[in-house]
Amino acid sequence: MSAWLAGTTIFCACLVPCAAICLRAKNVFDRLVALEMSAMLAALAMILLAEEMKRPIFFDLGLTLALLSFGGGLVFARFLERWV
């Protein structure tokens, strides 16, 4: 097992607490933060997998997920702003 694969495994394991918070948190903003954190962890895991497999074209997937999740989080926060 290489260091890249070990890092990917750790990032994937960190998705479990984020999923638990997304499903069980009382506050909507806590759920939003957990959703953003899980998107960043998934993007980092994709980038580490691309490095492990020696496929530089797969870096685009992780970078695209990072950029789109940031924009999606801003839109979702704007949507939640109505009820605050």
N, CA, C and O atoms as a Maestro MAE file, in Angstrom:
{
 s_m_m2io_version
 :::
 2.0.0
}

f_m_ct {
 s_m_title
 :::
 protein
 m_atom[336] {
  # First column is atom index #
  i_m_mmod_type
  r_m_x_coord
  r_m_y_coord
  r_m_z_coord
  i_m_residue_number
  s_m_chain_name
  s_m_pdb_residue_name
  s_m_pdb_atom_name
  i_m_atomic_number
  :::
  1 25 0.847 -1.173 0.000 1 A "MET " " N  " 7
  2 3 0.000 0.000 0.000 1 A "MET " " CA " 6
  3 2 0.889 1.231 0.000 1 A "MET " " C  " 6
  4 15 1.782 1.367 0.836 1 A "MET " " O  " 8
  5 25 0.642 2.107 -0.926 2 A "SER " " N  " 7
  6 3 1.442 3.328 -1.018 2 A "SER " " CA " 6
  7 2 0.858 4.410 -0.118 2 A "SER " " C  " 6
  8 15 -0.236 4.272 0.429 2 A "SER " " O  " 8
  9 25 1.610 5.471 0.015 3 A "ALA " " N  " 7
  10 3 1.156 6.589 0.843 3 A "ALA " " CA " 6
  11 2 -0.069 7.267 0.233 3 A "ALA " " C  " 6
  12 15 -0.936 7.753 0.960 3 A "ALA " " O  " 8
  13 25 -0.144 7.301 -1.107 4 A "TRP " " N  " 7
  14 3 -1.297 7.916 -1.775 4 A "TRP " " CA " 6
  15 2 -2.574 7.142 -1.479 4 A "TRP " " C  " 6
  16 15 -3.619 7.738 -1.216 4 A "TRP " " O  " 8
  17 25 -2.495 5.843 -1.521 5 A "LEU " " N  " 7
  18 3 -3.662 5.008 -1.255 5 A "LEU " " CA " 6
  19 2 -4.053 5.059 0.226 5 A "LEU " " C  " 6
  20 15 -5.238 5.018 0.557 5 A "LEU " " O  " 8
  21 25 -3.075 5.148 1.098 6 A "ALA " " N  " 7
  22 3 -3.367 5.289 2.527 6 A "ALA " " CA " 6
  23 2 -4.065 6.614 2.813 6 A "ALA " " C  " 6
  24 15 -5.004 6.668 3.608 6 A "ALA " " O  " 8
  25 25 -3.607 7.674 2.168 7 A "GLY " " N  " 7
  26 3 -4.258 8.967 2.331 7 A "GLY " " CA " 6
  27 2 -5.685 8.971 1.810 7 A "GLY " " C  " 6
  28 15 -6.579 9.569 2.409 7 A "GLY " " O  " 8
  29 25 -5.885 8.294 0.685 8 A "THR " " N  " 7
  30 3 -7.232 8.189 0.133 8 A "THR " " CA " 6
  31 2 -8.140 7.429 1.081 8 A "THR " " C  " 6
  32 15 -9.297 7.807 1.262 8 A "THR " " O  " 8
  33 25 -7.645 6.382 1.680 9 A "THR " " N  " 7
  34 3 -8.429 5.600 2.634 9 A "THR " " CA " 6
  35 2 -8.803 6.433 3.853 9 A "THR " " C  " 6
  36 15 -9.921 6.332 4.358 9 A "THR " " O  " 8
  37 25 -7.885 7.244 4.320 10 A "ILE " " N  " 7
  38 3 -8.160 8.109 5.474 10 A "ILE " " CA " 6
  39 2 -9.215 9.145 5.124 10 A "ILE " " C  " 6
  40 15 -10.123 9.401 5.915 10 A "ILE " " O  " 8
  41 25 -9.102 9.746 3.936 11 A "PHE " " N  " 7
  42 3 -10.101 10.731 3.528 11 A "PHE " " CA " 6
  43 2 -11.478 10.100 3.374 11 A "PHE " " C  " 6
  44 15 -12.486 10.711 3.728 11 A "PHE " " O  " 8
  45 25 -11.525 8.888 2.850 12 A "CYS " " N  " 7
  46 3 -12.810 8.200 2.708 12 A "CYS " " CA " 6
  47 2 -13.384 7.824 4.067 12 A "CYS " " C  " 6
  48 15 -14.602 7.836 4.246 12 A "CYS " " O  " 8
  49 25 -12.534 7.494 5.017 13 A "ALA " " N  " 7
  50 3 -13.009 7.191 6.368 13 A "ALA " " CA " 6
  51 2 -13.544 8.446 7.060 13 A "ALA " " C  " 6
  52 15 -14.448 8.359 7.891 13 A "ALA " " O  " 8
  53 25 -12.999 9.585 6.726 14 A "CYS " " N  " 7
  54 3 -13.479 10.842 7.307 14 A "CYS " " CA " 6
  55 2 -14.837 11.256 6.747 14 A "CYS " " C  " 6
  56 15 -15.480 12.150 7.298 14 A "CYS " " O  " 8
  57 25 -15.273 10.636 5.686 15 A "LEU " " N  " 7
  58 3 -16.593 10.934 5.134 15 A "LEU " " CA " 6
  59 2 -17.717 10.396 6.014 15 A "LEU " " C  " 6
  60 15 -18.837 10.905 5.965 15 A "LEU " " O  " 8
  61 25 -17.435 9.383 6.809 16 A "VAL " " N  " 7
  62 3 -18.472 8.771 7.652 16 A "VAL " " CA " 6
  63 2 -19.004 9.757 8.701 16 A "VAL " " C  " 6
  64 15 -20.222 9.888 8.820 16 A "VAL " " O  " 8
  65 25 -18.148 10.459 9.471 17 A "PRO " " N  " 7
  66 3 -18.702 11.439 10.419 17 A "PRO " " CA " 6
  67 2 -19.440 12.589 9.728 17 A "PRO " " C  " 6
  68 15 -20.425 13.106 10.253 17 A "PRO " " O  " 8
  69 25 -18.961 12.979 8.559 18 A "CYS " " N  " 7
  70 3 -19.662 14.044 7.819 18 A "CYS " " CA " 6
  71 2 -21.059 13.591 7.405 18 A "CYS " " C  " 6
  72 15 -22.011 14.369 7.466 18 A "CYS " " O  " 8
  73 25 -21.179 12.347 6.989 19 A "ALA " " N  " 7
  74 3 -22.493 11.815 6.619 19 A "ALA " " CA " 6
  75 2 -23.406 11.735 7.831 19 A "ALA " " C  " 6
  76 15 -24.601 12.010 7.727 19 A "ALA " " O  " 8
  77 25 -22.853 11.363 8.977 20 A "ALA " " N  " 7
  78 3 -23.667 11.292 10.196 20 A "ALA " " CA " 6
  79 2 -24.180 12.675 10.592 20 A "ALA " " C  " 6
  80 15 -25.328 12.812 11.017 20 A "ALA " " O  " 8
  81 25 -23.346 13.688 10.457 21 A "ILE " " N  " 7
  82 3 -23.775 15.040 10.785 21 A "ILE " " CA " 6
  83 2 -24.802 15.535 9.771 21 A "ILE " " C  " 6
  84 15 -25.767 16.204 10.142 21 A "ILE " " O  " 8
  85 25 -24.604 15.214 8.503 22 A "CYS " " N  " 7
  86 3 -25.571 15.619 7.475 22 A "CYS " " CA " 6
  87 2 -26.942 15.009 7.728 22 A "CYS " " C  " 6
  88 15 -27.962 15.635 7.437 22 A "CYS " " O  " 8
  89 25 -26.977 13.816 8.258 23 A "LEU " " N  " 7
  90 3 -28.254 13.139 8.470 23 A "LEU " " CA " 6
  91 2 -28.915 13.471 9.801 23 A "LEU " " C  " 6
  92 15 -30.142 13.442 9.892 23 A "LEU " " O  " 8
  93 25 -28.143 13.784 10.828 24 A "ARG " " N  " 7
  94 3 -28.717 13.890 12.165 24 A "ARG " " CA " 6
  95 2 -28.623 15.251 12.822 24 A "ARG " " C  " 6
  96 15 -29.148 15.418 13.923 24 A "ARG " " O  " 8
  97 25 -27.995 16.216 12.219 25 A "ALA " " N  " 7
  98 3 -27.855 17.523 12.866 25 A "ALA " " CA " 6
  99 2 -29.202 18.238 12.915 25 A "ALA " " C  " 6
  100 15 -29.996 18.153 11.979 25 A "ALA " " O  " 8
  101 25 -29.445 18.935 14.001 26 A "LYS " " N  " 7
  102 3 -30.692 19.690 14.156 26 A "LYS " " CA " 6
  103 2 -30.666 20.991 13.365 26 A "LYS " " C  " 6
  104 15 -31.668 21.398 12.779 26 A "LYS " " O  " 8
  105 25 -29.509 21.632 13.359 27 A "ASN " " N  " 7
  106 3 -29.364 22.925 12.694 27 A "ASN " " CA " 6
  107 2 -29.048 22.715 11.212 27 A "ASN " " C  " 6
  108 15 -28.211 21.887 10.854 27 A "ASN " " O  " 8
  109 25 -29.724 23.470 10.369 28 A "VAL " " N  " 7
  110 3 -29.519 23.346 8.926 28 A "VAL " " CA " 6
  111 2 -28.125 23.812 8.529 28 A "VAL " " C  " 6
  112 15 -27.535 23.273 7.592 28 A "VAL " " O  " 8
  113 25 -27.601 24.795 9.223 29 A "PHE " " N  " 7
  114 3 -26.280 25.308 8.878 29 A "PHE " " CA " 6
  115 2 -25.180 24.308 9.232 29 A "PHE " " C  " 6
  116 15 -24.156 24.252 8.552 29 A "PHE " " O  " 8
  117 25 -25.382 23.525 10.281 30 A "ASP " " N  " 7
  118 3 -24.432 22.450 10.588 30 A "ASP " " CA " 6
  119 2 -24.425 21.412 9.475 30 A "ASP " " C  " 6
  120 15 -23.377 20.873 9.121 30 A "ASP " " O  " 8
  121 25 -25.591 21.141 8.935 31 A "ARG " " N  " 7
  122 3 -25.678 20.204 7.822 31 A "ARG " " CA " 6
  123 2 -24.971 20.747 6.588 31 A "ARG " " C  " 6
  124 15 -24.319 19.999 5.859 31 A "ARG " " O  " 8
  125 25 -25.100 22.048 6.356 32 A "LEU " " N  " 7
  126 3 -24.430 22.660 5.202 32 A "LEU " " CA " 6
  127 2 -22.914 22.581 5.347 32 A "LEU " " C  " 6
  128 15 -22.214 22.285 4.378 32 A "LEU " " O  " 8
  129 25 -22.408 22.839 6.530 33 A "VAL " " N  " 7
  130 3 -20.964 22.766 6.769 33 A "VAL " " CA " 6
  131 2 -20.467 21.336 6.577 33 A "VAL " " C  " 6
  132 15 -19.402 21.122 5.998 33 A "VAL " " O  " 8
  133 25 -21.227 20.366 7.055 34 A "ALA " " N  " 7
  134 3 -20.835 18.964 6.877 34 A "ALA " " CA " 6
  135 2 -20.866 18.569 5.407 34 A "ALA " " C  " 6
  136 15 -20.017 17.804 4.950 34 A "ALA " " O  " 8
  137 25 -21.834 19.085 4.670 35 A "LEU " " N  " 7
  138 3 -21.911 18.802 3.234 35 A "LEU " " CA " 6
  139 2 -20.724 19.388 2.485 35 A "LEU " " C  " 6
  140 15 -20.158 18.736 1.607 35 A "LEU " " O  " 8
  141 25 -20.348 20.605 2.824 36 A "GLU " " N  " 7
  142 3 -19.180 21.235 2.196 36 A "GLU " " CA " 6
  143 2 -17.896 20.483 2.554 36 A "GLU " " C  " 6
  144 15 -17.025 20.296 1.705 36 A "GLU " " O  " 8
  145 25 -17.786 20.058 3.800 37 A "MET " " N  " 7
  146 3 -16.605 19.308 4.221 37 A "MET " " CA " 6
  147 2 -16.511 17.979 3.495 37 A "MET " " C  " 6
  148 15 -15.424 17.567 3.090 37 A "MET " " O  " 8
  149 25 -17.633 17.310 3.330 38 A "SER " " N  " 7
  150 3 -17.608 16.022 2.632 38 A "SER " " CA " 6
  151 2 -17.265 16.196 1.153 38 A "SER " " C  " 6
  152 15 -16.610 15.335 0.567 38 A "SER " " O  " 8
  153 25 -17.694 17.290 0.553 39 A "ALA " " N  " 7
  154 3 -17.336 17.542 -0.843 39 A "ALA " " CA " 6
  155 2 -15.835 17.790 -0.985 39 A "ALA " " C  " 6
  156 15 -15.221 17.327 -1.945 39 A "ALA " " O  " 8
  157 25 -15.247 18.510 -0.046 40 A "MET " " N  " 7
  158 3 -13.812 18.753 -0.110 40 A "MET " " CA " 6
  159 2 -13.023 17.467 0.143 40 A "MET " " C  " 6
  160 15 -11.998 17.232 -0.496 40 A "MET " " O  " 8
  161 25 -13.495 16.641 1.068 41 A "LEU " " N  " 7
  162 3 -12.822 15.362 1.310 41 A "LEU " " CA " 6
  163 2 -12.900 14.453 0.092 41 A "LEU " " C  " 6
  164 15 -11.934 13.764 -0.237 41 A "LEU " " O  " 8
  165 25 -14.046 14.450 -0.574 42 A "ALA " " N  " 7
  166 3 -14.184 13.629 -1.779 42 A "ALA " " CA " 6
  167 2 -13.284 14.147 -2.903 42 A "ALA " " C  " 6
  168 15 -12.702 13.359 -3.649 42 A "ALA " " O  " 8
  169 25 -13.172 15.455 -3.020 43 A "ALA " " N  " 7
  170 3 -12.298 16.022 -4.046 43 A "ALA " " CA " 6
  171 2 -10.837 15.676 -3.771 43 A "ALA " " C  " 6
  172 15 -10.097 15.328 -4.692 43 A "ALA " " O  " 8
  173 25 -10.427 15.769 -2.529 44 A "LEU " " N  " 7
  174 3 -9.049 15.408 -2.187 44 A "LEU " " CA " 6
  175 2 -8.791 13.925 -2.402 44 A "LEU " " C  " 6
  176 15 -7.706 13.538 -2.836 44 A "LEU " " O  " 8
  177 25 -9.780 13.097 -2.102 45 A "ALA " " N  " 7
  178 3 -9.619 11.662 -2.331 45 A "ALA " " CA " 6
  179 2 -9.472 11.371 -3.818 45 A "ALA " " C  " 6
  180 15 -8.677 10.515 -4.206 45 A "ALA " " O  " 8
  181 25 -10.229 12.075 -4.652 46 A "MET " " N  " 7
  182 3 -10.104 11.881 -6.105 46 A "MET " " CA " 6
  183 2 -8.729 12.301 -6.615 46 A "MET " " C  " 6
  184 15 -8.155 11.652 -7.490 46 A "MET " " O  " 8
  185 25 -8.213 13.383 -6.066 47 A "ILE " " N  " 7
  186 3 -6.891 13.854 -6.488 47 A "ILE " " CA " 6
  187 2 -5.809 12.860 -6.062 47 A "ILE " " C  " 6
  188 15 -4.883 12.587 -6.826 47 A "ILE " " O  " 8
  189 25 -5.920 12.320 -4.850 48 A "LEU " " N  " 7
  190 3 -4.946 11.326 -4.403 48 A "LEU " " CA " 6
  191 2 -5.034 10.045 -5.223 48 A "LEU " " C  " 6
  192 15 -4.011 9.425 -5.516 48 A "LEU " " O  " 8
  193 25 -6.238 9.645 -5.593 49 A "LEU " " N  " 7
  194 3 -6.381 8.461 -6.442 49 A "LEU " " CA " 6
  195 2 -5.784 8.695 -7.830 49 A "LEU " " C  " 6
  196 15 -5.193 7.787 -8.414 49 A "LEU " " O  " 8
  197 25 -5.937 9.904 -8.352 50 A "ALA " " N  " 7
  198 3 -5.343 10.213 -9.652 50 A "ALA " " CA " 6
  199 2 -3.822 10.126 -9.584 50 A "ALA " " C  " 6
  200 15 -3.178 9.661 -10.524 50 A "ALA " " O  " 8
  201 25 -3.258 10.573 -8.477 51 A "GLU " " N  " 7
  202 3 -1.799 10.486 -8.316 51 A "GLU " " CA " 6
  203 2 -1.365 9.031 -8.137 51 A "GLU " " C  " 6
  204 15 -0.324 8.628 -8.654 51 A "GLU " " O  " 8
  205 25 -2.151 8.250 -7.414 52 A "GLU " " N  " 7
  206 3 -1.819 6.836 -7.191 52 A "GLU " " CA " 6
  207 2 -1.832 6.059 -8.497 52 A "GLU " " C  " 6
  208 15 -0.953 5.231 -8.735 52 A "GLU " " O  " 8
  209 25 -2.828 6.320 -9.351 53 A "MET " " N  " 7
  210 3 -2.955 5.570 -10.603 53 A "MET " " CA " 6
  211 2 -2.091 6.141 -11.726 53 A "MET " " C  " 6
  212 15 -2.070 5.598 -12.831 53 A "MET " " O  " 8
  213 25 -1.384 7.225 -11.449 54 A "LYS " " N  " 7
  214 3 -0.520 7.881 -12.437 54 A "LYS " " CA " 6
  215 2 -1.323 8.326 -13.678 54 A "LYS " " C  " 6
  216 15 -0.872 8.183 -14.815 54 A "LYS " " O  " 8
  217 25 -2.500 8.858 -13.424 55 A "ARG " " N  " 7
  218 3 -3.363 9.362 -14.498 55 A "ARG " " CA " 6
  219 2 -3.619 10.853 -14.255 55 A "ARG " " C  " 6
  220 15 -4.570 11.203 -13.556 55 A "ARG " " O  " 8
  221 25 -2.796 11.728 -14.813 56 A "PRO " " N  " 7
  222 3 -2.962 13.165 -14.542 56 A "PRO " " CA " 6
  223 2 -4.272 13.739 -15.086 56 A "PRO " " C  " 6
  224 15 -4.715 14.791 -14.627 56 A "PRO " " O  " 8
  225 25 -4.888 13.075 -16.043 57 A "ILE " " N  " 7
  226 3 -6.141 13.613 -16.571 57 A "ILE " " CA " 6
  227 2 -7.261 13.533 -15.538 57 A "ILE " " C  " 6
  228 15 -8.227 14.292 -15.619 57 A "ILE " " O  " 8
  229 25 -7.148 12.618 -14.562 58 A "PHE " " N  " 7
  230 3 -8.172 12.478 -13.532 58 A "PHE " " CA " 6
  231 2 -8.099 13.577 -12.478 58 A "PHE " " C  " 6
  232 15 -8.998 13.687 -11.645 58 A "PHE " " O  " 8
  233 25 -7.048 14.388 -12.500 59 A "PHE " " N  " 7
  234 3 -6.977 15.526 -11.593 59 A "PHE " " CA " 6
  235 2 -8.119 16.494 -11.858 59 A "PHE " " C  " 6
  236 15 -8.592 17.178 -10.950 59 A "PHE " " O  " 8
  237 25 -8.556 16.545 -13.108 60 A "ASP " " N  " 7
  238 3 -9.630 17.461 -13.473 60 A "ASP " " CA " 6
  239 2 -10.920 17.141 -12.730 60 A "ASP " " C  " 6
  240 15 -11.680 18.051 -12.401 60 A "ASP " " O  " 8
  241 25 -11.181 15.870 -12.462 61 A "LEU " " N  " 7
  242 3 -12.389 15.495 -11.732 61 A "LEU " " CA " 6
  243 2 -12.401 16.071 -10.319 61 A "LEU " " C  " 6
  244 15 -13.402 16.634 -9.875 61 A "LEU " " O  " 8
  245 25 -11.293 15.927 -9.630 62 A "GLY " " N  " 7
  246 3 -11.210 16.454 -8.272 62 A "GLY " " CA " 6
  247 2 -11.287 17.971 -8.230 62 A "GLY " " C  " 6
  248 15 -11.959 18.537 -7.368 62 A "GLY " " O  " 8
  249 25 -10.607 18.627 -9.147 63 A "LEU " " N  " 7
  250 3 -10.645 20.081 -9.181 63 A "LEU " " CA " 6
  251 2 -12.025 20.602 -9.557 63 A "LEU " " C  " 6
  252 15 -12.483 21.605 -9.010 63 A "LEU " " O  " 8
  253 25 -12.687 19.928 -10.486 64 A "THR " " N  " 7
  254 3 -14.031 20.331 -10.871 64 A "THR " " CA " 6
  255 2 -15.008 20.152 -9.718 64 A "THR " " C  " 6
  256 15 -15.856 21.013 -9.481 64 A "THR " " O  " 8
  257 25 -14.896 19.042 -9.001 65 A "LEU " " N  " 7
  258 3 -15.761 18.833 -7.842 65 A "LEU " " CA " 6
  259 2 -15.532 19.901 -6.788 65 A "LEU " " C  " 6
  260 15 -16.492 20.382 -6.187 65 A "LEU " " O  " 8
  261 25 -14.292 20.282 -6.551 66 A "ALA " " N  " 7
  262 3 -13.997 21.315 -5.552 66 A "ALA " " CA " 6
  263 2 -14.615 22.649 -5.944 66 A "ALA " " C  " 6
  264 15 -15.208 23.331 -5.107 66 A "ALA " " O  " 8
  265 25 -14.481 23.020 -7.204 67 A "LEU " " N  " 7
  266 3 -15.034 24.303 -7.648 67 A "LEU " " CA " 6
  267 2 -16.559 24.301 -7.654 67 A "LEU " " C  " 6
  268 15 -17.181 25.273 -7.226 67 A "LEU " " O  " 8
  269 25 -17.159 23.226 -8.130 68 A "LEU " " N  " 7
  270 3 -18.618 23.177 -8.198 68 A "LEU " " CA " 6
  271 2 -19.251 23.052 -6.815 68 A "LEU " " C  " 6
  272 15 -20.338 23.585 -6.589 68 A "LEU " " O  " 8
  273 25 -18.603 22.370 -5.901 69 A "SER " " N  " 7
  274 3 -19.175 22.257 -4.556 69 A "SER " " CA " 6
  275 2 -19.121 23.599 -3.827 69 A "SER " " C  " 6
  276 15 -20.011 23.917 -3.040 69 A "SER " " O  " 8
  277 25 -18.089 24.372 -4.088 70 A "PHE " " N  " 7
  278 3 -18.026 25.705 -3.478 70 A "PHE " " CA " 6
  279 2 -19.162 26.581 -3.996 70 A "PHE " " C  " 6
  280 15 -19.840 27.246 -3.214 70 A "PHE " " O  " 8
  281 25 -19.369 26.582 -5.292 71 A "GLY " " N  " 7
  282 3 -20.470 27.368 -5.864 71 A "GLY " " CA " 6
  283 2 -21.828 26.868 -5.417 71 A "GLY " " C  " 6
  284 15 -22.727 27.662 -5.139 71 A "GLY " " O  " 8
  285 25 -21.982 25.545 -5.346 72 A "GLY " " N  " 7
  286 3 -23.242 24.977 -4.877 72 A "GLY " " CA " 6
  287 2 -23.513 25.324 -3.425 72 A "GLY " " C  " 6
  288 15 -24.661 25.557 -3.047 72 A "GLY " " O  " 8
  289 25 -22.482 25.361 -2.614 73 A "GLY " " N  " 7
  290 3 -22.643 25.756 -1.209 73 A "GLY " " CA " 6
  291 2 -23.084 27.195 -1.069 73 A "GLY " " C  " 6
  292 15 -23.901 27.517 -0.206 73 A "GLY " " O  " 8
  293 25 -22.546 28.069 -1.917 74 A "LEU " " N  " 7
  294 3 -22.967 29.468 -1.884 74 A "LEU " " CA " 6
  295 2 -24.428 29.617 -2.295 74 A "LEU " " C  " 6
  296 15 -25.166 30.403 -1.701 74 A "LEU " " O  " 8
  297 25 -24.842 28.871 -3.298 75 A "VAL " " N  " 7
  298 3 -26.241 28.924 -3.732 75 A "VAL " " CA " 6
  299 2 -27.153 28.389 -2.638 75 A "VAL " " C  " 6
  300 15 -28.210 28.962 -2.374 75 A "VAL " " O  " 8
  301 25 -26.753 27.304 -2.004 76 A "PHE " " N  " 7
  302 3 -27.550 26.723 -0.938 76 A "PHE " " CA " 6
  303 2 -27.632 27.666 0.261 76 A "PHE " " C  " 6
  304 15 -28.690 27.782 0.880 76 A "PHE " " O  " 8
  305 25 -26.537 28.337 0.596 77 A "ALA " " N  " 7
  306 3 -26.548 29.307 1.691 77 A "ALA " " CA " 6
  307 2 -27.453 30.487 1.359 77 A "ALA " " C  " 6
  308 15 -28.145 31.008 2.233 77 A "ALA " " O  " 8
  309 25 -27.447 30.898 0.124 78 A "ARG " " N  " 7
  310 3 -28.343 31.979 -0.301 78 A "ARG " " CA " 6
  311 2 -29.805 31.547 -0.192 78 A "ARG " " C  " 6
  312 15 -30.668 32.341 0.182 78 A "ARG " " O  " 8
  313 25 -30.070 30.303 -0.515 79 A "PHE " " N  " 7
  314 3 -31.428 29.752 -0.405 79 A "PHE " " CA " 6
  315 2 -31.860 29.695 1.063 79 A "PHE " " C  " 6
  316 15 -33.014 29.990 1.377 79 A "PHE " " O  " 8
  317 25 -30.952 29.320 1.962 80 A "LEU " " N  " 7
  318 3 -31.272 29.239 3.390 80 A "LEU " " CA " 6
  319 2 -31.405 30.605 4.047 80 A "LEU " " C  " 6
  320 15 -31.974 30.731 5.131 80 A "LEU " " O  " 8
  321 25 -30.880 31.614 3.390 81 A "GLU " " N  " 7
  322 3 -30.897 32.969 3.957 81 A "GLU " " CA " 6
  323 2 -32.324 33.479 4.139 81 A "GLU " " C  " 6
  324 15 -32.560 34.354 4.972 81 A "GLU " " O  " 8
  325 25 -33.258 32.960 3.393 82 A "ARG " " N  " 7
  326 3 -34.647 33.416 3.471 82 A "ARG " " CA " 6
  327 2 -35.259 33.130 4.831 82 A "ARG " " C  " 6
  328 15 -36.106 33.895 5.292 82 A "ARG " " O  " 8
  329 25 -34.851 32.044 5.489 83 A "TRP " " N  " 7
  330 3 -35.473 31.640 6.735 83 A "TRP " " CA " 6
  331 2 -34.687 32.043 7.969 83 A "TRP " " C  " 6
  332 15 -35.008 31.619 9.079 83 A "TRP " " O  " 8
  333 25 -33.668 32.851 7.784 84 A "VAL " " N  " 7
  334 3 -32.855 33.285 8.942 84 A "VAL " " CA " 6
  335 2 -33.279 34.665 9.378 84 A "VAL " " C  " 6
  336 15 -32.722 35.210 10.332 84 A "VAL " " O  " 8
  :::
 }
 m_bond[335] {
  # First column is bond index #
  i_m_from
  i_m_to
  i_m_order
  :::
  1 1 2 1
  2 2 3 1
  3 3 4 2
  4 3 5 1
  5 5 6 1
  6 6 7 1
  7 7 8 2
  8 7 9 1
  9 9 10 1
  10 10 11 1
  11 11 12 2
  12 11 13 1
  13 13 14 1
  14 14 15 1
  15 15 16 2
  16 15 17 1
  17 17 18 1
  18 18 19 1
  19 19 20 2
  20 19 21 1
  21 21 22 1
  22 22 23 1
  23 23 24 2
  24 23 25 1
  25 25 26 1
  26 26 27 1
  27 27 28 2
  28 27 29 1
  29 29 30 1
  30 30 31 1
  31 31 32 2
  32 31 33 1
  33 33 34 1
  34 34 35 1
  35 35 36 2
  36 35 37 1
  37 37 38 1
  38 38 39 1
  39 39 40 2
  40 39 41 1
  41 41 42 1
  42 42 43 1
  43 43 44 2
  44 43 45 1
  45 45 46 1
  46 46 47 1
  47 47 48 2
  48 47 49 1
  49 49 50 1
  50 50 51 1
  51 51 52 2
  52 51 53 1
  53 53 54 1
  54 54 55 1
  55 55 56 2
  56 55 57 1
  57 57 58 1
  58 58 59 1
  59 59 60 2
  60 59 61 1
  61 61 62 1
  62 62 63 1
  63 63 64 2
  64 63 65 1
  65 65 66 1
  66 66 67 1
  67 67 68 2
  68 67 69 1
  69 69 70 1
  70 70 71 1
  71 71 72 2
  72 71 73 1
  73 73 74 1
  74 74 75 1
  75 75 76 2
  76 75 77 1
  77 77 78 1
  78 78 79 1
  79 79 80 2
  80 79 81 1
  81 81 82 1
  82 82 83 1
  83 83 84 2
  84 83 85 1
  85 85 86 1
  86 86 87 1
  87 87 88 2
  88 87 89 1
  89 89 90 1
  90 90 91 1
  91 91 92 2
  92 91 93 1
  93 93 94 1
  94 94 95 1
  95 95 96 2
  96 95 97 1
  97 97 98 1
  98 98 99 1
  99 99 100 2
  100 99 101 1
  101 101 102 1
  102 102 103 1
  103 103 104 2
  104 103 105 1
  105 105 106 1
  106 106 107 1
  107 107 108 2
  108 107 109 1
  109 109 110 1
  110 110 111 1
  111 111 112 2
  112 111 113 1
  113 113 114 1
  114 114 115 1
  115 115 116 2
  116 115 117 1
  117 117 118 1
  118 118 119 1
  119 119 120 2
  120 119 121 1
  121 121 122 1
  122 122 123 1
  123 123 124 2
  124 123 125 1
  125 125 126 1
  126 126 127 1
  127 127 128 2
  128 127 129 1
  129 129 130 1
  130 130 131 1
  131 131 132 2
  132 131 133 1
  133 133 134 1
  134 134 135 1
  135 135 136 2
  136 135 137 1
  137 137 138 1
  138 138 139 1
  139 139 140 2
  140 139 141 1
  141 141 142 1
  142 142 143 1
  143 143 144 2
  144 143 145 1
  145 145 146 1
  146 146 147 1
  147 147 148 2
  148 147 149 1
  149 149 150 1
  150 150 151 1
  151 151 152 2
  152 151 153 1
  153 153 154 1
  154 154 155 1
  155 155 156 2
  156 155 157 1
  157 157 158 1
  158 158 159 1
  159 159 160 2
  160 159 161 1
  161 161 162 1
  162 162 163 1
  163 163 164 2
  164 163 165 1
  165 165 166 1
  166 166 167 1
  167 167 168 2
  168 167 169 1
  169 169 170 1
  170 170 171 1
  171 171 172 2
  172 171 173 1
  173 173 174 1
  174 174 175 1
  175 175 176 2
  176 175 177 1
  177 177 178 1
  178 178 179 1
  179 179 180 2
  180 179 181 1
  181 181 182 1
  182 182 183 1
  183 183 184 2
  184 183 185 1
  185 185 186 1
  186 186 187 1
  187 187 188 2
  188 187 189 1
  189 189 190 1
  190 190 191 1
  191 191 192 2
  192 191 193 1
  193 193 194 1
  194 194 195 1
  195 195 196 2
  196 195 197 1
  197 197 198 1
  198 198 199 1
  199 199 200 2
  200 199 201 1
  201 201 202 1
  202 202 203 1
  203 203 204 2
  204 203 205 1
  205 205 206 1
  206 206 207 1
  207 207 208 2
  208 207 209 1
  209 209 210 1
  210 210 211 1
  211 211 212 2
  212 211 213 1
  213 213 214 1
  214 214 215 1
  215 215 216 2
  216 215 217 1
  217 217 218 1
  218 218 219 1
  219 219 220 2
  220 219 221 1
  221 221 222 1
  222 222 223 1
  223 223 224 2
  224 223 225 1
  225 225 226 1
  226 226 227 1
  227 227 228 2
  228 227 229 1
  229 229 230 1
  230 230 231 1
  231 231 232 2
  232 231 233 1
  233 233 234 1
  234 234 235 1
  235 235 236 2
  236 235 237 1
  237 237 238 1
  238 238 239 1
  239 239 240 2
  240 239 241 1
  241 241 242 1
  242 242 243 1
  243 243 244 2
  244 243 245 1
  245 245 246 1
  246 246 247 1
  247 247 248 2
  248 247 249 1
  249 249 250 1
  250 250 251 1
  251 251 252 2
  252 251 253 1
  253 253 254 1
  254 254 255 1
  255 255 256 2
  256 255 257 1
  257 257 258 1
  258 258 259 1
  259 259 260 2
  260 259 261 1
  261 261 262 1
  262 262 263 1
  263 263 264 2
  264 263 265 1
  265 265 266 1
  266 266 267 1
  267 267 268 2
  268 267 269 1
  269 269 270 1
  270 270 271 1
  271 271 272 2
  272 271 273 1
  273 273 274 1
  274 274 275 1
  275 275 276 2
  276 275 277 1
  277 277 278 1
  278 278 279 1
  279 279 280 2
  280 279 281 1
  281 281 282 1
  282 282 283 1
  283 283 284 2
  284 283 285 1
  285 285 286 1
  286 286 287 1
  287 287 288 2
  288 287 289 1
  289 289 290 1
  290 290 291 1
  291 291 292 2
  292 291 293 1
  293 293 294 1
  294 294 295 1
  295 295 296 2
  296 295 297 1
  297 297 298 1
  298 298 299 1
  299 299 300 2
  300 299 301 1
  301 301 302 1
  302 302 303 1
  303 303 304 2
  304 303 305 1
  305 305 306 1
  306 306 307 1
  307 307 308 2
  308 307 309 1
  309 309 310 1
  310 310 311 1
  311 311 312 2
  312 311 313 1
  313 313 314 1
  314 314 315 1
  315 315 316 2
  316 315 317 1
  317 317 318 1
  318 318 319 1
  319 319 320 2
  320 319 321 1
  321 321 322 1
  322 322 323 1
  323 323 324 2
  324 323 325 1
  325 325 326 1
  326 326 327 1
  327 327 328 2
  328 327 329 1
  329 329 330 1
  330 330 331 1
  331 331 332 2
  332 331 333 1
  333 333 334 1
  334 334 335 1
  335 335 336 2
  :::
 }
}
